[in-house]
Amino acid sequence: MKILVTGSKGMIGSHLVKGLLEAGYEVVGLDRICNQSCDGRYFHYVVDLADKDTLQFIMEKYKPDRVIHLAALAHAADGKKITWEDYKHLNVDCAKNIFEVAGDIPVLFISTVDVFGFTKGTVNVNTPMKPVSNYGRSKMMAEQEVRKKRYFDIFRFSPVYTDTVKRDIQKRYYLKYPNIAYQIGKGTEYEILNVNVAVQAMVDWCSEKPKNTVRIIKDTKRMWTPDYIKAEKAKGRAKIVLRVPTWMMNCGYAVLRKITGENKYTYLLNKAVHPLRSE
């Protein structure tokens, strides 16, 4: 089987390509970053996903059996401001291009648990989406587009980390990396996702029949912040640890939300006060 992967040189994409090749698949990788290793069972294209004609050419040339759409705009880089128009263009309009040129080829769309927005209690795949961030909002819109396809599946990833790249989970215990950490009460548990678990789920999907369903992908064990802070201190980081009483965090969150409403700032506090719990 031949698998087409968008965002193939990204943090998750590069691990996925390796996993697919090790599983015996041929891989066609699309990314904005150049790669010289276009031989053997890996074929790489530098392409703008807004270029629908080129996407159609690649699709017709290789005729992939499956498409995994990973490419997305998630975070600001080098302090650059990202507008809603940027998110919509890359995460919605370009995703729509991929879905359309794929035709009846099954597509796995990688989404995010950020589509849930403010949460309290346990969520599942049927919980209404109420995203707060532009990232979550754009992913929700892309989910709506992929649902128009005949064959699809949606994976909503928890925050992803590798052994060396932990930016998405460090927000849960760092005020300012690498010196100032924080701990709420006795500690907090968060649902996270190791990149190897994510890759295995995507590789397994390639051999399964598409179900037109949504799945939340996460580690079986939650992250316990005191353990991570302890490990950081052992490596000479987290030199200052601010300990915030749980009651103080809850009161501060309640007051700020009452005054300012639901916005990106209260959303960050919501993640600390009401960490996501999924079935």
PAZAPA-4460 file (N, C-alpha, C; in steps of 0.05 Angstrom, whole numbers, plus 32768, in hexadecimal, padded with zeros to 4 digits):
% residues 279
    n_x    n_y    n_z   ca_x   ca_y   ca_z    c_x    c_y    c_z   seq   type   mol
   8011   7FE8   8000   8000   8000   8000   8011   8019   8000     1      M     A
   8006   802E   7FF4   8014   8048   7FF3   8005   805C   8003     2      K     A
   8012   806A   8015   8006   807D   8027   8010   8099   8021     3      I     A
   7FFE   80AD   801D   8006   80C8   8019   8003   80D7   8034     4      L     A
   8019   80E4   803C   8019   80F2   8056   801F   8110   8052     5      V     A
   800E   8121   805B   8014   813E   805A   8021   8146   8074     6      T     A
   8032   815A   8072   8042   8162   808A   8056   814D   8092     7      G     A
   8062   8141   807D   8073   8129   8082   808E   8130   808F     8      S     A
   8096   8149   8090   80AF   8150   809D   80AB   815E   80B8     9      K     A
   8092   815F   80C1   808C   816B   80DB   8094   8158   80F2    10      G     A
   808F   8161   810B   8097   8151   8122   8089   8136   8121    11      M     A
   806F   8136   811D   8060   811D   811C   8064   810F   8101    12      I     A
   8063   811F   80EC   8065   8113   80D1   807F   8104   80CC    13      G     A
   8095   810E   80D6   80AF   8100   80D1   80AF   80E5   80E0    14      S     A
   80A3   80E4   80F7   80A1   80CB   8106   808E   80B8   80F8    15      H     A
   8078   80C3   80ED   8065   80B2   80DF   8071   80A5   80C6    16      L     A
   807F   80B5   80B6   808C   80AB   809E   809E   8093   80A5    17      V     A
   80AE   8096   80B9   80C0   8081   80C2   80B0   8068   80CA    18      K     A
   809A   806C   80D9   808A   8056   80E2   807C   8047   80CB    19      G     A
   8073   8057   80B7   8066   804A   80A0   807A   803A   808F    20      L     A
   8092   8045   808B   80A7   8037   807C   80AF   801D   808A    21      L     A
   80B1   801F   80A5   80B9   8007   80B4   80A2   7FF2   80B3    22      E     A
   8089   7FFB   80AF   8073   7FE8   80AD   8070   7FDD   8090    23      A     A
   8081   7FE6   807E   8081   7FDB   8063   8071   7FEB   804E    24      G     A
   8067   8002   8055   8058   8012   8042   806B   8023   8031    25      Y     A
   8061   802B   8019   806E   8040   800A   8061   805A   8013    26      E     A
   8071   8070   8013   8067   8089   801E   806C   80A0   800A    27      V     A
   8058   80B0   8005   805B   80C9   7FF6   8058   80E0   800A    28      V     A
   806D   80EF   800F   806D   8104   8022   806A   8120   8016    29      G     A
   8058   8130   8021   8055   814C   8017   805B   815F   802E    30      L     A
   806C   8172   8028   8073   8186   803D   807E   819F   802F    31      D     A
   8081   81B4   803E   808E   81CD   8034   80AC   81CC   8037    32      R     A
   80B6   81B7   8045   80D3   81B4   804A   80DE   81A0   8036    33      I     A
   80F5   81A7   802A   8102   8196   8017   810E   817D   8024    34      C     A
   810F   8168   8015   811B   814F   801F   8128   8141   8007    35      N     A
   8141   8138   800A   814F   812C   7FF4   814C   810E   7FF2    36      Q     A
   813F   8102   8007   813E   80E4   8007   8126   80DA   7FF8    37      S     A
   8124   80E1   7FDF   810D   80D8   7FCE   8115   80BF   7FBF    38      C     A
   8119   80AA   7FCE   8121   8091   7FC1   8115   807A   7FD1    39      D     A
   8119   8062   7FC7   810F   804B   7FD5   80F0   804B   7FD6    40      G     A
   80E5   804A   7FEE   80C8   804A   7FF1   80BD   8064   7FFB    41      R     A
   80CE   8079   7FFB   80C4   8094   8003   80C8   80A8   7FED    42      Y     A
   80B2   80B6   7FE7   80B3   80CA   7FD1   80A9   80E5   7FDD    43      F     A
   80BA   80F9   7FDB   80B5   8112   7FE8   80AF   8129   7FD4    44      H     A
   809B   8139   7FDB   8095   8150   7FCA   8093   8169   7FDC    45      Y     A
   80A1   817E   7FD3   809E   8199   7FDF   8086   81A6   7FD1    46      V     A
   8071   81AB   7FE0   8059   81B4   7FD3   8049   81C6   7FE6    47      V     A
   803C   81DA   7FDA   802A   81EB   7FE9   800E   81DE   7FE6    48      D     A
   8002   81D8   7FFD   7FE8   81CA   7FFC   7FD1   81DB   7FF0    49      L     A
   7FD8   81F5   7FEC   7FC4   8206   7FDE   7FC5   8201   7FC0    50      A     A
   7FDA   81F4   7FB6   7FDD   81EE   7F99   7FCE   81D5   7F93    51      D     A
   7FB5   81D7   7F8D   7FA4   81C0   7F88   7FAC   81B0   7F6F    52      K     A
   7FB5   81BE   7F5B   7FBD   81B0   7F42   7FD5   819D   7F47    53      D     A
   7FE8   81A6   7F57   7FFF   8195   7F5D   7FF7   817E   7F6F    54      T     A
   7FE5   8183   7F81   7FDB   816E   7F92   7FCD   8158   7F81    55      L     A
   7FBD   8161   7F6E   7FAF   814F   7F5C   7FC3   813E   7F4C    56      Q     A
   7FD8   814B   7F42   7FED   813E   7F33   7FFA   8127   7F44    57      F     A
   8001   812E   7F5D   800E   811A   7F6E   7FFB   8103   7F74    58      I     A
   7FE2   810A   7F79   7FCE   80F5   7F7F   7FCB   80E2   7F68    59      M     A
   7FCA   80ED   7F4F   7FC6   80DC   7F38   7FDF   80CC   7F31    60      E     A
   7FF6   80D8   7F37   800F   80CA   7F31   8014   80B1   7F43    61      K     A
   800E   80B5   7F5D   8015   80A0   7F70   7FFD   808F   7F78    62      Y     A
   7FE5   8099   7F74   7FCC   808A   7F7B   7FCE   807D   7F97    63      K     A
   7FD2   808D   7FAC   7FD4   8081   7FC6   7FBB   8072   7FCF    64      P     A
   7FBF   805F   7FE1   7FA9   804F   7FEB   7F9C   805D   8003    65      D     A
   7FAC   806D   8011   7FA2   807C   8028   7FAF   8098   8029    66      R     A
   7FA2   80AB   8036   7FAD   80C6   803A   7FAB   80CC   8058    67      V     A
   7FC1   80D5   8064   7FC2   80DE   807F   7FC9   80FC   807F    68      I     A
   7FB5   810C   8087   7FB9   8129   8086   7FC2   8134   80A1    69      H     A
   7FDC   8139   80A4   7FE8   8144   80BC   7FEE   8162   80BB    70      L     A
   7FF4   816B   80A3   7FFE   8187   80A0   7FEA   819B   80AC    71      A     A
   7FF4   81AD   80BD   7FE3   81C1   80C9   7FF4   81D7   80D6    72      A     A
   7FE7   81ED   80DA   7FF3   8204   80E9   7FE9   8202   8105    73      L     A
   7FFC   81FF   8118   7FF3   81FC   8134   7FFD   8212   8146    74      A     A
   8017   821A   8143   8023   822D   8156   8031   8243   8146    75      H     A
   8034   825A   8154   8044   8270   8149   8061   8268   814A    76      A     A
   8070   8270   8135   808D   826A   8134   809C   8284   8135    77      A     A
   80B1   8285   8145   80C3   829D   8147   80B4   82B6   814E    78      D     A
   809F   82B3   815E   8090   82CB   8167   807E   82D7   8152    79      G     A
   807B   82CA   813B   806B   82D4   8125   804D   82D2   812C    80      K     A
   803E   82E7   8128   8022   82E6   812E   8013   82D7   8118    81      K     A
   8001   82C5   8121   7FF1   82B6   810E   7FD4   82BF   810F    82      I     A
   7FCA   82C7   80F8   7FAE   82D1   80F7   7F9B   82BA   80F2    83      T     A
   7F81   82C0   80F6   7F6D   82AC   80F0   7F6D   82A4   80D3    84      W     A
   7F73   82B8   80C2   7F75   82B2   80A5   7F8A   829E   809F    85      E     A
   7FA1   829F   80AE   7FB7   828C   80AA   7FAD   8270   80B2    86      D     A
   7FA0   826E   80C9   7F96   8254   80D2   7F81   8248   80BE    87      Y     A
   7F6F   8259   80B5   7F5A   8250   80A3   7F66   8246   8088    88      K     A
   7F79   8256   807E   7F85   824E   8065   7F93   8233   8066    89      H     A
   7FA5   822F   807A   7FB4   8217   807C   7FA5   81FF   8087    90      L     A
   7F95   8204   809B   7F88   81EE   80A9   7F6D   81E6   809E    91      N     A
   7F60   81F9   808F   7F46   81F3   8084   7F47   81F1   8066    92      V     A
   7F4F   8207   8059   7F4E   8208   803C   7F61   81F3   802F    93      D     A
   7F7A   81F2   803A   7F8D   81DE   802F   7F85   81C2   8035    94      C     A
   7F79   81BE   804D   7F6F   81A3   8054   7F58   819B   8040    95      A     A
   7F47   81AE   803A   7F32   81A8   8027   7F3D   81A0   800C    96      K     A
   7F53   81AC   8003   7F60   81A5   7FEA   7F68   8187   7FEB    97      N     A
   7F75   817F   8001   7F7E   8163   8004   7F66   8151   8003    98      I     A
   7F51   8157   8011   7F39   8146   8012   7F2D   8143   7FF6    99      F     A
   7F2C   8159   7FE7   7F1F   8158   7FCD   7F30   8148   7FB8   100      E     A
   7F4A   814D   7FB8   7F5A   813E   7FA4   7F5D   8121   7FAB   101      V     A
   7F58   811A   7FC5   7F59   80FE   7FCD   7F42   80EE   7FC2   102      A     A
   7F2C   80FB   7FBB   7F15   80ED   7FB0   7F0A   80D8   7FC3   103      G     A
   7F08   80BF   7FBA   7EFE   80AA   7FCB   7F14   809B   7FDA   104      D     A
   7F2D   80A5   7FD9   7F43   8099   7FE8   7F3E   809F   8006   105      I     A
   7F3F   808B   8018   7F3A   8090   8034   7F4E   80A4   8040   106      P     A
   7F44   80B7   8050   7F55   80CC   805C   7F53   80CA   807A   107      V     A
   7F6A   80CB   8087   7F6C   80CE   80A4   7F73   80EB   80AA   108      L     A
   7F61   80F9   80B7   7F66   8115   80BE   7F6F   8117   80DB   109      F     A
   7F86   8124   80DF   7F90   8127   80FB   7F86   8141   8106   110      I     A
   7F75   8140   811A   7F69   8157   8127   7F75   8159   8143   111      S     A
   7F67   8167   8155   7F72   816D   816F   7F5B   816D   8184   112      T     A
   7F62   8167   819D   7F4E   8169   81B2   7F47   8186   81B9   113      V     A
   7F56   8199   81AD   7F4F   81B6   81B1   7F34   81BD   81A5   114      D     A
   7F29   81AB   8194   7F0E   81B1   8189   7EF9   81B1   819F   115      V     A
   7EFE   81A6   81B6   7EEA   81A5   81CB   7EE8   81C0   81DA   116      F     A
   7EFD   81CF   81DA   7EFC   81E9   81E8   7EF9   81E5   8206   117      G     A
   7EE9   81F6   8213   7EE5   81F4   8230   7ED8   81DA   8237   118      F     A
   7EE4   81CC   824A   7ED9   81B2   8252   7ED8   81B0   8271   119      T     A
   7EC5   81A1   827A   7EC3   819A   8296   7EB4   817F   8297   120      K     A
   7EC1   816B   82A2   7EB6   8150   82A0   7EC3   8141   8289   121      G     A
   7EB8   812A   8283   7EC4   8118   826F   7EB7   811D   8253   122      T     A
   7EC9   811F   823F   7EBF   8122   8224   7EC2   8109   8214   123      V     A
   7EB4   8107   81FE   7EB7   80F0   81EB   7EB4   80FB   81CF   124      N     A
   7EB5   80EA   81BC   7EB5   80F3   81A0   7E9A   8100   8198   125      V     A
   7E86   80FC   81A9   7E6C   8108   81A3   7E67   8123   81B2   126      N     A
   7E7A   812A   81C2   7E78   8144   81D1   7E79   815B   81BC   127      T     A
   7E67   816E   81BE   7E67   8185   81AB   7E82   8193   81AB   128      P     A
   7E8A   819B   8193   7EA3   81AB   8190   7E9E   81C8   8195   129      M     A
   7EAD   81D4   81A7   7EAB   81F1   81AD   7EC7   81FD   81AF   130      K     A
   7ED6   81FD   8199   7EF2   8206   819B   7EF5   8223   81A2   131      P     A
   7F0A   822A   81B0   7F10   8245   81B8   7F26   8251   81A7   132      V     A
   7F3C   8242   81A4   7F53   824B   8195   7F4E   824A   8177   133      S     A
   7F5D   825B   8168   7F5B   825A   814B   7F64   823F   8140   134      N     A
   7F77   8233   814D   7F80   8219   8145   7F6A   8205   8148   135      Y     A
   7F5D   8204   815F   7F47   81F1   8163   7F30   81F7   8151   136      G     A
   7F2A   8210   814C   7F14   8217   813B   7F19   820E   811E   137      R     A
   7F32   8212   8115   7F38   820A   80F9   7F37   81EC   80F6   138      S     A
   7F40   81DE   810B   7F3F   81C0   8109   7F22   81B6   8109   139      K     A
   7F10   81C3   8118   7EF4   81BC   8118   7EE8   81BF   80FC   140      M     A
   7EEF   81D5   80EF   7EE5   81DB   80D4   7EF0   81C6   80C0   141      M     A
   7F09   81BE   80C3   7F15   81A9   80B2   7F07   818E   80B7   142      A     A
   7F00   8188   80D0   7EF2   8170   80D6   7ED7   816F   80C6   143      E     A
   7ECA   8186   80C6   7EB0   8188   80B8   7EB4   8183   809A   144      Q     A
   7ECB   818B   808F   7ED0   8187   8072   7ED6   8169   806C   145      E     A
   7EE6   815C   807D   7EED   8141   8078   7ED5   812E   807B   146      V     A
   7EC2   8136   808B   7EAA   8126   808E   7E99   8124   8075   147      R     A
   7E9F   8135   8061   7E90   8135   8048   7E9A   811E   8036   148      K     A
   7EB1   8112   803D   7EBD   80FD   802D   7EAE   80E3   8031   149      K     A
   7EB2   80D1   801E   7EA5   80B7   8020   7EB3   80A5   8035   150      R     A
   7ECE   80A7   8035   7EDE   8097   8048   7EF1   80A9   8058   151      Y     A
   7EEE   80A9   8072   7F00   80BA   8082   7F00   80AF   809F   152      F     A
   7F14   80B8   80AE   7F15   80B5   80CB   7F22   80CE   80D6   153      D     A
   7F1C   80D5   80EF   7F27   80EC   80FC   7F34   80E3   8116   154      I     A
   7F4D   80EA   811A   7F5B   80E6   8133   7F5F   8101   8141   155      F     A
   7F55   8104   8159   7F5A   811C   8168   7F70   8116   817C   156      R     A
   7F87   8123   8177   7F9F   811E   8187   7F9F   812E   81A0   157      F     A
   7FA7   8122   81B6   7FAE   8130   81CF   7FC9   813E   81C9   158      S     A
   7FD2   8150   81DB   7FEC   815E   81D6   8002   8149   81D2   159      P     A
   8011   814C   81BC   8025   8139   81B3   8041   8141   81BD   160      V     A
   8051   812D   81C5   806C   8132   81CD   807E   811C   81C4   161      Y     A
   8098   8122   81C2   80AC   810E   81BD   80C0   810F   81D4   162      T     A
   80D4   80FE   81D3   80E8   80FE   81E8   80F8   8118   81E9   163      D     A
   80F9   8126   81D2   8108   813F   81D0   80F7   8158   81CC   164      T     A
   80DF   8155   81C1   80CE   816C   81BC   80B5   816A   81CE   165      V     A
   80B4   817B   81E2   809F   817A   81F5   8090   8194   81F9   166      K     A
   8091   81A5   81E5   8086   81C0   81E7   8068   81BF   81EF   167      R     A
   8059   81AE   81E2   803C   81AD   81E7   8035   81A5   8203   168      D     A
   8046   8194   8210   803F   818B   822B   804D   819C   8240   169      I     A
   8063   81AA   8238   8071   81BB   824C   8060   81D2   8255   170      Q     A
   804C   81DA   8245   803A   81EF   824D   802A   81E7   8266   171      K     A
   8029   81CE   826C   801A   81C4   8283   8029   81C6   829D   172      R     A
   8044   81CB   829B   8053   81CD   82B4   8069   81E2   82B3   173      Y     A
   806B   81F2   829E   807F   8207   829C   8071   8222   8298   174      Y     A
   8079   8236   82A9   8071   8251   82A3   8085   825D   828F   175      L     A
   809E   8257   8293   80B3   8261   8281   80C9   824C   827F   176      K     A
   80CA   823E   8269   80DF   822A   8265   80FA   8237   8261   177      Y     A
   8110   822D   826D   8112   8215   827C   8114   8218   829B   178      P     A
   810F   8231   82A5   8115   8236   82C1   80FE   8237   82D4   179      N     A
   80E7   8240   82CB   80D0   8245   82DD   80B9   8232   82D7   180      I     A
   80B5   821F   82E9   809F   820C   82E6   8089   8213   82FA   181      A     A
   8073   8205   82F8   805D   8209   830B   804F   81EF   8311   182      Y     A
   8043   81ED   8328   8034   81D6   8330   801B   81DF   833E   183      Q     A
   8004   81D4   8335   7FEA   81DB   8342   7FE3   81C6   8357   184      I     A
   7FE1   81CF   836F   7FDB   81BC   8385   7FEF   81A6   8387   185      G     A
   7FE6   818E   838A   7FF8   8177   838C   8001   816D   8371   186      K     A
   7FF6   8179   835C   7FFD   8172   8341   7FE4   816E   8330   187      G     A
   7FE8   816D   8315   7FD2   816A   8303   7FD8   8154   82EE   188      T     A
   7FC3   8146   82E7   7FC5   8131   82D2   7FBA   813C   82B8   189      E     A
   7FCA   8137   82A3   7FC1   8140   8288   7FC2   8129   8274   190      Y     A
   7FAF   8129   8261   7FB0   8115   824C   7FC3   811F   8237   191      E     A
   7FD7   810F   822F   7FEB   8116   821B   7FEE   80FE   8208   192      I     A
   8000   8102   81F4   8003   80EE   81DF   8020   80EC   81D6   193      L     A
   802C   80D5   81DC   8047   80D0   81D2   8046   80CC   81B4   194      N     A
   8059   80D7   81A5   8059   80D6   8188   8059   80B9   817E   195      V     A
   8066   80A7   818D   8067   808B   8184   804B   807E   8186   196      N     A
   803B   8086   819A   8020   807C   819C   800F   8087   8185   197      V     A
   8013   80A1   817F   8005   80AD   8169   800C   809F   814E   198      A     A
   8025   809A   814A   802E   808D   8131   8022   8071   812F   199      V     A
   8022   8062   8144   8017   8047   8143   7FFA   8047   813C   200      Q     A
   7FEB   805B   8147   7FCE   805C   8141   7FCA   8063   8123   201      A     A
   7FDB   8074   8118   7FD8   807B   80FB   7FE1   8064   80E9   202      M     A
   7FF6   8056   80F0   7FFF   803F   80E0   7FEA   802A   80E1   203      V     A
   7FDE   8024   80F8   7FC9   8010   80FA   7FB1   8017   80E9   204      D     A
   7FAB   8031   80E8   7F94   803A   80D8   7F97   8032   80BA   205      W     A
   7FAF   8032   80B1   7FB4   802C   8094   7FAC   8010   808C   206      C     A
   7FAA   7FFE   809F   7FA2   7FE3   8099   7F86   7FDD   80A2   207      S     A
   7F78   7FF1   80AB   7F5C   7FED   80B4   7F48   7FF9   80A0   208      E     A
   7F30   7FEF   80A1   7F1B   7FFA   808F   7F12   8014   809B   209      K     A
   7F10   802A   808A   7F07   8044   8095   7EEB   8041   80A1   210      P     A
   7EE7   804F   80B8   7ECE   804C   80C7   7EBE   8066   80C7   211      K     A
   7EC9   807B   80BC   7EBB   8095   80BC   7EB4   809D   80D9   212      N     A
   7EC8   809B   80EA   7EC4   80A1   8107   7ED9   80B4   8111   213      T     A
   7ED6   80BC   812A   7EE9   80CD   8138   7EF4   80BD   8150   214      V     A
   7F0F   80C0   8154   7F1C   80B4   816B   7F2D   80C8   817A   215      R     A
   7F2D   80C7   8194   7F40   80D7   81A4   7F58   80C6   81AA   216      I     A
   7F70   80D0   81A2   7F88   80C0   81A5   7F99   80CC   81BC   217      I     A
   7FA0   80BB   81CF   7FAF   80C5   81E7   7FBF   80AE   81F3   218      K     A
   7FD2   80B4   8204   7FE0   80A0   8213   7FCD   8092   8227   219      D     A
   7FD3   8079   822E   7FC2   806B   8241   7FC7   8077   825D   220      T     A
   7FDF   8082   8262   7FE5   808E   827C   7FE7   80AC   827A   221      K     A
   7FDA   80BA   828D   7FDB   80D7   828C   7FF5   80E2   8297   222      R     A
   7FFB   80FA   828F   8013   8108   8299   800E   8113   82B5   223      M     A
   801F   810D   82C8   801D   8117   82E3   8033   812D   82E7   224      W     A
   802B   8146   82E9   803E   815C   82E8   8055   815A   82FC   225      T     A
   8051   8151   8315   8068   8150   8328   807E   813E   831D   226      P     A
   8078   8128   8310   808C   8117   8305   809D   8125   82EF   227      D     A
   8090   8135   82DF   809E   8143   82C9   80AF   8159   82D5   228      Y     A
   80A5   8167   82E9   80B5   817C   82F5   80CD   8171   8303   229      I     A
   80CA   815A   8310   80E0   814D   831D   80F6   8145   8308   230      K     A
   80ED   813B   82F2   8100   8133   82DD   810E   814B   82D1   231      A     A
   8100   8162   82CF   810C   817A   82C4   8121   8185   82D8   232      E     A
   811B   8184   82F2   812E   818E   8306   8148   817D   8306   233      K     A
   8144   8163   8301   815B   8151   8301   816E   8157   82E9   234      A     A
   8163   8164   82D5   8173   816C   82BE   817D   8189   82BF   235      K     A
   8179   8195   82D6   8183   81B1   82DA   8170   81C6   82D1   236      G     A
   8157   81BE   82CA   8143   81D1   82C2   812E   81D5   82D8   237      R     A
   8119   81E4   82D3   8104   81E9   82E7   8111   81F1   8302   238      A     A
   8123   8205   8301   8131   820D   8319   811E   821A   832E   239      K     A
   8109   8226   8324   80F5   8232   8335   80DA   8224   8330   240      I     A
   80CD   821B   8345   80B3   820E   8343   809F   821E   8353   241      V     A
   808C   822A   8346   8077   8239   8353   8060   8226   8359   242      L     A
   8058   8225   8373   8043   8212   837B   802A   8223   8380   243      R     A
   8016   821D   8370   7FFD   822C   8372   7FE7   821B   837F   244      V     A
   7FDC   8224   8395   7FC6   8214   83A2   7FAF   8210   838F   245      P     A
   7FA3   81F9   8390   7F8D   81F3   837E   7F76   8207   8382   246      T     A
   7F6F   820E   839B   7F59   8221   83A0   7F5F   823C   8393   247      W     A
   7F78   8244   8393   7F7F   825E   8388   7F7C   825E   836A   248      M     A
   7F84   8248   835D   7F82   8245   8340   7F64   8245   8338   249      M     A
   7F54   8236   8347   7F37   8234   8341   7F29   824F   8344   250      N     A
   7F30   825D   835A   7F24   8277   835E   7F2C   828C   8349   251      C     A
   7F46   828C   8343   7F50   829E   832E   7F43   8299   8313   252      G     A
   7F40   827F   830D   7F33   8278   82F3   7F16   8281   82F3   253      Y     A
   7F07   827C   8309   7EEB   8283   830A   7EE7   82A1   8307   254      A     A
   7EF7   82B0   8315   7EF5   82CD   8314   7EFB   82D8   82F8   255      V     A
   7F12   82CF   82ED   7F1A   82D8   82D2   7F06   82D1   82BD   256      L     A
   7EFB   82B9   82BE   7EE7   82B1   82AA   7ECD   82C1   82AD   257      R     A
   7EC6   82C7   82C6   7EAD   82D7   82CA   7EB1   82F3   82BF   258      K     A
   7EC9   82FE   82C2   7ECE   8319   82B9   7ED2   831B   829B   259      I     A
   7EE2   8309   8290   7EEA   830B   8274   7EDC   82F7   8261   260      T     A
   7ECE   82E3   826D   7EC0   82D0   825C   7ED2   82BA   8252   261      G     A
   7EC9   82AC   823D   7ED9   8296   8231   7EEA   82A2   821B   262      E     A
   7F04   82A1   821F   7F18   82AA   820C   7F31   829A   820E   263      N     A
   7F45   82A1   81FE   7F5D   8290   81FD   7F6C   828F   8217   264      K     A
   7F69   82A4   8228   7F77   82A5   8241   7F69   8293   8256   265      Y     A
   7F4F   8296   8258   7F40   8284   826B   7F40   8267   8261   266      T     A
   7F44   8264   8247   7F45   8248   823C   7F5F   823A   8246   267      Y     A
   7F75   8249   8247   7F8E   823E   8252   7F8B   8236   826F   268      L     A
   7F7D   8247   827F   7F79   8241   829B   7F65   822A   829E   269      L     A
   7F52   8228   828C   7F3F   8212   828D   7F4D   81F7   828A   270      N     A
   7F62   81F6   8279   7F71   81DD   8276   7F7E   81D5   8290   271      K     A
   7F86   81E8   82A0   7F93   81E2   82BA   7F7F   81DA   82CF   272      A     A
   7F68   81E9   82D0   7F54   81E4   82E4   7F43   81CC   82DD   273      V     A
   7F3C   81C8   82C4   7F2C   81B1   82BB   7F3A   81A2   82A5   274      H     A
   7F50   8194   82AB   7F5E   8185   8296   7F4C   8173   8286   275      P     A
   7F50   8171   826C   7F40   8160   825B   7F3F   8143   8265   276      L     A
   7F27   8138   8266   7F24   811C   826C   7F12   8110   8256   277      R     A
   7F1D   80FD   8248   7F0E   80F1   8231   7F0A   80D3   8236   278      S     A
   7EF4   80C9   822A   7EEE   80AD   822B   7F01   809D   8219   279      E     A
***
